[in-house]
Amino acid sequence: MSRSEDSGQIAPHPAQDSTAPGSARAKPGGAPACAVPGTADRGALSPSAMTLQQAARVLAAVGARYATVENIRRDIEAGAPVNADGTVNLVHYAAWLARESARGD
């Protein structure tokens, strides 16, 4: 936030104002700046219930080098948590990965 010189009130920083031109929160057409490639117009993603394809795309988009559907499927076969409907909770999956790497597997 920055202080507006003329009114004395605090105004939102341009990057925090989703209506500001060039805002980091929205792109033309309504897609958020952090949208995962291949997910436009498919509704919001829920990190608590992602398909294997969605999880692989999100993980790859944030820099995971080995994030593929096949690798996630192998992790599930090795004991990674999965929801009853077959979707993946990314927080639980990330915690499982951290535990596994700490064990040295």
OpenMM code with the backbone's topology and positions (N, CA, C; nanometers):
from openmm import Vec3, app, unit

residues = "MET SER ARG SER GLU ASP SER GLY GLN ILE ALA PRO HIS PRO ALA GLN ASP SER THR ALA PRO GLY SER ALA ARG ALA LYS PRO GLY GLY ALA PRO ALA CYS ALA VAL PRO GLY THR ALA ASP ARG GLY ALA LEU SER PRO SER ALA MET THR LEU GLN GLN ALA ALA ARG VAL LEU ALA ALA VAL GLY ALA ARG TYR ALA THR VAL GLU ASN ILE ARG ARG ASP ILE GLU ALA GLY ALA PRO VAL ASN ALA ASP GLY THR VAL ASN LEU VAL HIS TYR ALA ALA TRP LEU ALA ARG GLU SER ALA ARG GLY ASP".split()
positions = [
    Vec3(0.0837, -0.1174, 0.0000),
    Vec3(0.0000, 0.0000, 0.0000),
    Vec3(0.0882, 0.1238, 0.0000),
    Vec3(0.0392, 0.2271, -0.0596),
    Vec3(0.1130, 0.3535, -0.0603),
    Vec3(0.0192, 0.4654, -0.0176),
    Vec3(0.0763, 0.5692, 0.0423),
    Vec3(-0.0048, 0.6800, 0.0899),
    Vec3(-0.0289, 0.7763, -0.0252),
    Vec3(-0.1545, 0.8064, -0.0481),
    Vec3(-0.1899, 0.9024, -0.1522),
    Vec3(-0.1534, 1.0413, -0.1019),
    Vec3(-0.0695, 1.1112, -0.1780),
    Vec3(-0.0188, 1.2415, -0.1348),
    Vec3(-0.1298, 1.3444, -0.1186),
    Vec3(-0.2284, 1.3428, -0.2054),
    Vec3(-0.3289, 1.4488, -0.2016),
    Vec3(-0.4415, 1.4216, -0.1041),
    Vec3(-0.4785, 1.2983, -0.0757),
    Vec3(-0.5932, 1.2735, 0.0111),
    Vec3(-0.5552, 1.2309, 0.1514),
    Vec3(-0.4289, 1.1878, 0.1698),
    Vec3(-0.3873, 1.1423, 0.3017),
    Vec3(-0.4342, 1.0017, 0.3326),
    Vec3(-0.5050, 0.9374, 0.2401),
    Vec3(-0.5535, 0.8014, 0.2626),
    Vec3(-0.4592, 0.7018, 0.1978),
    Vec3(-0.4625, 0.5808, 0.2484),
    Vec3(-0.3792, 0.4755, 0.1928),
    Vec3(-0.4504, 0.4159, 0.0721),
    Vec3(-0.3797, 0.4115, -0.0389),
    Vec3(-0.4343, 0.3551, -0.1622),
    Vec3(-0.3649, 0.2229, -0.1901),
    Vec3(-0.4340, 0.1263, -0.2521),
    Vec3(-0.3708, -0.0019, -0.2811),
    Vec3(-0.2575, 0.0160, -0.3814),
    Vec3(-0.1545, -0.0633, -0.3638),
    Vec3(-0.0451, -0.0651, -0.4599),
    Vec3(-0.1018, -0.1133, -0.5929),
    Vec3(-0.0561, -0.0596, -0.7065),
    Vec3(-0.1114, -0.1009, -0.8355),
    Vec3(-0.1098, -0.2513, -0.8581),
    Vec3(-0.0096, -0.3220, -0.8077),
    Vec3(-0.0045, -0.4669, -0.8261),
    Vec3(-0.1098, -0.5378, -0.7428),
    Vec3(-0.1628, -0.4726, -0.6389),
    Vec3(-0.2654, -0.5328, -0.5556),
    Vec3(-0.4049, -0.4972, -0.6019),
    Vec3(-0.4173, -0.4031, -0.6896),
    Vec3(-0.5466, -0.3579, -0.7384),
    Vec3(-0.5788, -0.4325, -0.8666),
    Vec3(-0.6741, -0.5281, -0.8597),
    Vec3(-0.7036, -0.6115, -0.9753),
    Vec3(-0.7684, -0.5339, -1.0883),
    Vec3(-0.8077, -0.4091, -1.0641),
    Vec3(-0.8671, -0.3296, -1.1711),
    Vec3(-0.7643, -0.2422, -1.2405),
    Vec3(-0.6435, -0.2337, -1.1842),
    Vec3(-0.5394, -0.1490, -1.2421),
    Vec3(-0.4879, -0.2097, -1.3714),
    Vec3(-0.4608, -0.1251, -1.4709),
    Vec3(-0.4031, -0.1781, -1.5944),
    Vec3(-0.2711, -0.2472, -1.5638),
    Vec3(-0.2507, -0.3620, -1.6262),
    Vec3(-0.1283, -0.4371, -1.6029),
    Vec3(-0.1264, -0.5080, -1.4688),
    Vec3(-0.2422, -0.5237, -1.4067),
    Vec3(-0.2501, -0.5876, -1.2770),
    Vec3(-0.1949, -0.7291, -1.2818),
    Vec3(-0.1272, -0.7702, -1.1748),
    Vec3(-0.0720, -0.9049, -1.1662),
    Vec3(-0.1806, -1.0067, -1.1347),
    Vec3(-0.2973, -0.9622, -1.0945),
    Vec3(-0.4017, -1.0553, -1.0562),
    Vec3(-0.4907, -1.0996, -1.1709),
    Vec3(-0.4956, -1.0271, -1.2767),
    Vec3(-0.5837, -1.0665, -1.3862),
    Vec3(-0.5207, -1.0301, -1.5189),
    Vec3(-0.5481, -1.1124, -1.6157),
    Vec3(-0.5030, -1.0885, -1.7523),
    Vec3(-0.6259, -1.0561, -1.8360),
    Vec3(-0.6070, -0.9949, -1.9516),
    Vec3(-0.7215, -0.9713, -2.0397),
    Vec3(-0.7954, -1.1023, -2.0640),
    Vec3(-0.9250, -1.0957, -2.0603),
    Vec3(-1.0058, -1.2156, -2.0772),
    Vec3(-1.0402, -1.2830, -1.9463),
    Vec3(-0.9924, -1.2273, -1.8336),
    Vec3(-1.0313, -1.2782, -1.7029),
    Vec3(-0.9419, -1.3867, -1.6472),
    Vec3(-0.8422, -1.4361, -1.7202),
    Vec3(-0.7565, -1.5421, -1.6693),
    Vec3(-0.6584, -1.4842, -1.5682),
    Vec3(-0.6423, -1.5489, -1.4531),
    Vec3(-0.5466, -1.4994, -1.3552),
    Vec3(-0.4049, -1.5120, -1.4079),
    Vec3(-0.3162, -1.4273, -1.3579),
    Vec3(-0.1774, -1.4259, -1.4038),
    Vec3(-0.1079, -1.5581, -1.3749),
    Vec3(-0.1528, -1.6291, -1.2734),
    Vec3(-0.0869, -1.7536, -1.2360),
    Vec3(-0.1590, -1.8758, -1.2912),
    Vec3(-0.2392, -1.8570, -1.3941),
    Vec3(-0.3137, -1.9679, -1.4518),
    Vec3(-0.2185, -2.0755, -1.5016),
    Vec3(-0.2577, -2.1987, -1.4832),
    Vec3(-0.1788, -2.3117, -1.5286),
    Vec3(-0.2088, -2.3351, -1.6754),
    Vec3(-0.1069, -2.3506, -1.7579),
    Vec3(-0.1306, -2.3732, -1.9000),
    Vec3(-0.2240, -2.4918, -1.9227),
    Vec3(-0.3156, -2.4763, -2.0144),
    Vec3(-0.4074, -2.5835, -2.0489),
    Vec3(-0.5308, -2.5926, -1.9613),
    Vec3(-0.5519, -2.4952, -1.8726),
    Vec3(-0.6672, -2.5026, -1.7830),
    Vec3(-0.7654, -2.3882, -1.8038),
    Vec3(-0.7431, -2.3040, -1.9040),
    Vec3(-0.8307, -2.1891, -1.9273),
    Vec3(-0.9736, -2.2347, -1.9528),
    Vec3(-1.0663, -2.1592, -1.8976),
    Vec3(-1.2093, -2.1823, -1.9168),
    Vec3(-1.2557, -2.3177, -1.8664),
    Vec3(-1.1859, -2.3767, -1.7716),
    Vec3(-1.2300, -2.5040, -1.7144),
    Vec3(-1.2676, -2.4892, -1.5678),
    Vec3(-1.2833, -2.3667, -1.5226),
    Vec3(-1.3184, -2.3435, -1.3836),
    Vec3(-1.1949, -2.3368, -1.2969),
    Vec3(-1.2153, -2.3026, -1.1727),
    Vec3(-1.1053, -2.2881, -1.0784),
    Vec3(-1.0517, -2.4247, -1.0377),
    Vec3(-0.9222, -2.4308, -1.0183),
    Vec3(-0.8598, -2.5536, -0.9695),
    Vec3(-0.8651, -2.5548, -0.8180),
    Vec3(-0.8890, -2.6705, -0.7630),
    Vec3(-0.8871, -2.6857, -0.6182),
    Vec3(-0.7640, -2.7672, -0.5809),
    Vec3(-0.6720, -2.7106, -0.5034),
    Vec3(-0.5528, -2.7872, -0.4666),
    Vec3(-0.5846, -2.9100, -0.3820),
    Vec3(-0.7046, -2.9183, -0.3284),
    Vec3(-0.7408, -3.0339, -0.2468),
    Vec3(-0.8032, -3.1470, -0.3275),
    Vec3(-0.8288, -3.1245, -0.4560),
    Vec3(-0.8893, -3.2296, -0.5388),
    Vec3(-0.8526, -3.2063, -0.6850),
    Vec3(-0.7346, -3.2515, -0.7244),
    Vec3(-0.6883, -3.2354, -0.8620),
    Vec3(-0.6740, -3.3707, -0.9293),
    Vec3(-0.7073, -3.3736, -1.0571),
    Vec3(-0.6804, -3.4948, -1.1336),
    Vec3(-0.5288, -3.5089, -1.1447),
    Vec3(-0.4833, -3.6258, -1.1840),
    Vec3(-0.3398, -3.6454, -1.1992),
    Vec3(-0.2835, -3.5517, -1.3053),
    Vec3(-0.3599, -3.5287, -1.4119),
    Vec3(-0.3157, -3.4384, -1.5180),
    Vec3(-0.3036, -3.2954, -1.4661),
    Vec3(-0.4029, -3.2497, -1.3904),
    Vec3(-0.3980, -3.1147, -1.3341),
    Vec3(-0.2809, -3.1005, -1.2377),
    Vec3(-0.2622, -3.1999, -1.1522),
    Vec3(-0.1526, -3.1951, -1.0549),
    Vec3(-0.0182, -3.1891, -1.1266),
    Vec3(-0.0020, -3.2699, -1.2302),
    Vec3(0.1245, -3.2694, -1.3046),
    Vec3(0.1487, -3.1335, -1.3704),
    Vec3(0.0439, -3.0732, -1.4273),
    Vec3(0.0602, -2.9415, -1.4909),
    Vec3(0.0952, -2.8345, -1.3888),
    Vec3(0.0281, -2.8354, -1.2746),
    Vec3(0.0562, -2.7344, -1.1711),
    Vec3(0.1982, -2.7517, -1.1186),
    Vec3(0.2360, -2.8727, -1.0876),
    Vec3(0.3705, -2.8963, -1.0350),
    Vec3(0.4772, -2.8586, -1.1372),
    Vec3(0.4547, -2.8910, -1.2631),
    Vec3(0.5504, -2.8531, -1.3681),
    Vec3(0.5563, -2.7012, -1.3834),
    Vec3(0.4419, -2.6346, -1.3694),
    Vec3(0.4370, -2.4888, -1.3848),
    Vec3(0.5144, -2.4170, -1.2744),
    Vec3(0.5275, -2.4801, -1.1584),
    Vec3(0.6022, -2.4174, -1.0488),
    Vec3(0.7449, -2.4694, -1.0395),
    Vec3(0.7875, -2.5468, -1.1391),
    Vec3(0.9266, -2.5851, -1.1477),
    Vec3(0.9629, -2.7285, -1.1151),
    Vec3(0.8660, -2.8132, -1.0856),
    Vec3(0.8978, -2.9536, -1.0582),
    Vec3(0.9465, -3.0199, -1.1873),
    Vec3(1.0681, -3.0718, -1.1844),
    Vec3(1.1284, -3.1274, -1.3064),
    Vec3(1.0718, -3.2630, -1.3450),
    Vec3(1.0266, -3.3396, -1.2494),
    Vec3(0.9816, -3.4753, -1.2776),
    Vec3(0.8315, -3.4924, -1.2576),
    Vec3(0.7571, -3.3859, -1.2729),
    Vec3(0.6122, -3.3896, -1.2514),
    Vec3(0.5428, -3.4380, -1.3779),
    Vec3(0.5183, -3.5669, -1.3825),
    Vec3(0.4428, -3.6246, -1.4926),
    Vec3(0.3311, -3.7089, -1.4339),
    Vec3(0.2314, -3.7352, -1.5140),
    Vec3(0.1209, -3.8193, -1.4681),
    Vec3(0.1749, -3.9563, -1.4276),
    Vec3(0.2668, -4.0113, -1.5068),
    Vec3(0.3226, -4.1433, -1.4755),
    Vec3(0.3980, -4.1427, -1.3432),
    Vec3(0.4763, -4.0388, -1.3163),
    Vec3(0.5487, -4.0327, -1.1886),
    Vec3(0.4538, -4.0184, -1.0708),
    Vec3(0.3485, -3.9385, -1.0866),
    Vec3(0.2497, -3.9257, -0.9778),
    Vec3(0.1787, -4.0594, -0.9580),
    Vec3(0.1460, -4.1275, -1.0672),
    Vec3(0.0815, -4.2601, -1.0572),
    Vec3(0.1742, -4.3579, -0.9840),
    Vec3(0.3029, -4.3566, -1.0150),
    Vec3(0.3992, -4.4436, -0.9450),
    Vec3(0.4046, -4.4101, -0.7959),
    Vec3(0.4016, -4.2798, -0.7646),
    Vec3(0.4020, -4.2393, -0.6239),
    Vec3(0.2779, -4.2906, -0.5519),
    Vec3(0.1638, -4.2854, -0.6178),
    Vec3(0.0397, -4.3357, -0.5573),
    Vec3(0.0517, -4.4857, -0.5323),
    Vec3(0.1082, -4.5581, -0.6284),
    Vec3(0.1291, -4.7021, -0.6106),
    Vec3(0.2256, -4.7307, -0.4964),
    Vec3(0.3177, -4.6358, -0.4703),
    Vec3(0.4147, -4.6510, -0.3620),
    Vec3(0.3615, -4.6020, -0.2279),
    Vec3(0.2367, -4.5520, -0.2253),
    Vec3(0.1768, -4.5119, -0.0983),
    Vec3(0.1403, -4.3661, -0.0839),
    Vec3(0.1590, -4.2849, -0.1876),
    Vec3(0.1187, -4.1436, -0.1790),
    Vec3(-0.0314, -4.1348, -0.1557),
    Vec3(-0.0755, -4.0375, -0.0779),
    Vec3(-0.2180, -4.0261, -0.0482),
    Vec3(-0.2986, -3.9860, -0.1715),
    Vec3(-0.4196, -4.0398, -0.1785),
    Vec3(-0.5109, -4.0079, -0.2874),
    Vec3(-0.6517, -3.9995, -0.2279),
    Vec3(-0.7322, -3.9088, -0.2796),
    Vec3(-0.8697, -3.8966, -0.2324),
    Vec3(-0.9521, -4.0166, -0.2785),
    Vec3(-1.0665, -4.0379, -0.2148),
    Vec3(-1.1530, -4.1510, -0.2482),
    Vec3(-1.1972, -4.1499, -0.3944),
    Vec3(-1.2075, -4.0310, -0.4531),
    Vec3(-1.2521, -4.0218, -0.5925),
    Vec3(-1.1357, -4.0295, -0.6921),
    Vec3(-1.0144, -4.0559, -0.6431),
    Vec3(-0.8990, -4.0697, -0.7301),
    Vec3(-0.8234, -3.9406, -0.7555),
    Vec3(-0.8703, -3.8296, -0.7009),
    Vec3(-0.7999, -3.7029, -0.7170),
    Vec3(-0.6887, -3.6916, -0.6129),
    Vec3(-0.6020, -3.5941, -0.6333),
    Vec3(-0.4869, -3.5744, -0.5450),
    Vec3(-0.5017, -3.4424, -0.4707),
    Vec3(-0.4750, -3.4451, -0.3405),
    Vec3(-0.4665, -3.3234, -0.2609),
    Vec3(-0.3198, -3.2824, -0.2647),
    Vec3(-0.2895, -3.1699, -0.3302),
    Vec3(-0.1501, -3.1299, -0.3487),
    Vec3(-0.0770, -3.1072, -0.2173),
    Vec3(-0.1460, -3.0582, -0.1156),
    Vec3(-0.0799, -3.0349, 0.0139),
    Vec3(-0.0400, -3.1686, 0.0758),
    Vec3(-0.1304, -3.2647, 0.0735),
    Vec3(-0.1009, -3.3966, 0.1291),
    Vec3(0.0077, -3.4670, 0.0476),
    Vec3(-0.0001, -3.4535, -0.0841),
    Vec3(0.0990, -3.5144, -0.1722),
    Vec3(0.2376, -3.4536, -0.1470),
    Vec3(0.2445, -3.3212, -0.1351),
    Vec3(0.3724, -3.2544, -0.1083),
    Vec3(0.4298, -3.2986, 0.0274),
    Vec3(0.3437, -3.3131, 0.1269),
    Vec3(0.3896, -3.3596, 0.2586),
    Vec3(0.4431, -3.5028, 0.2485),
    Vec3(0.3744, -3.5861, 0.1714),
    Vec3(0.4198, -3.7234, 0.1517),
    Vec3(0.5562, -3.7243, 0.0827),
    Vec3(0.5716, -3.6425, -0.0225),
    Vec3(0.6999, -3.6343, -0.0928),
    Vec3(0.8116, -3.5911, 0.0018),
    Vec3(0.7840, -3.4943, 0.0888),
    Vec3(0.8837, -3.4455, 0.1836),
    Vec3(0.9238, -3.5564, 0.2804),
    Vec3(0.8250, -3.6313, 0.3304),
    Vec3(0.8543, -3.7422, 0.4213),
    Vec3(0.9394, -3.8483, 0.3503),
    Vec3(0.9038, -3.8796, 0.2275),
    Vec3(0.9774, -3.9811, 0.1523),
    Vec3(1.1214, -3.9368, 0.1261),
    Vec3(1.1405, -3.8109, 0.0920),
    Vec3(1.2771, -3.7645, 0.0653),
    Vec3(1.3594, -3.7605, 0.1944),
    Vec3(1.2954, -3.7330, 0.3068),
    Vec3(1.3659, -3.7318, 0.4352),
    Vec3(1.4093, -3.8721, 0.4751),
    Vec3(1.3318, -3.9718, 0.4316),
    Vec3(1.3670, -4.1128, 0.4600),
    Vec3(1.4792, -4.1607, 0.3717),
    Vec3(1.5010, -4.0907, 0.2606),
    Vec3(1.6079, -4.1291, 0.1705),
    Vec3(1.5650, -4.2259, 0.0623),
    Vec3(1.4354, -4.2412, 0.0425),
    Vec3(1.3860, -4.3326, -0.0624),
    Vec3(1.3956, -4.2720, -0.1989),
] * unit.nanometer
topology = app.Topology()
chain = topology.addChain("A")
for resn in residues:
    res = topology.addResidue(resn, chain)
    for name in ("N", "CA", "C"):
        topology.addAtom(name, app.Element.getBySymbol(name[0]), res)
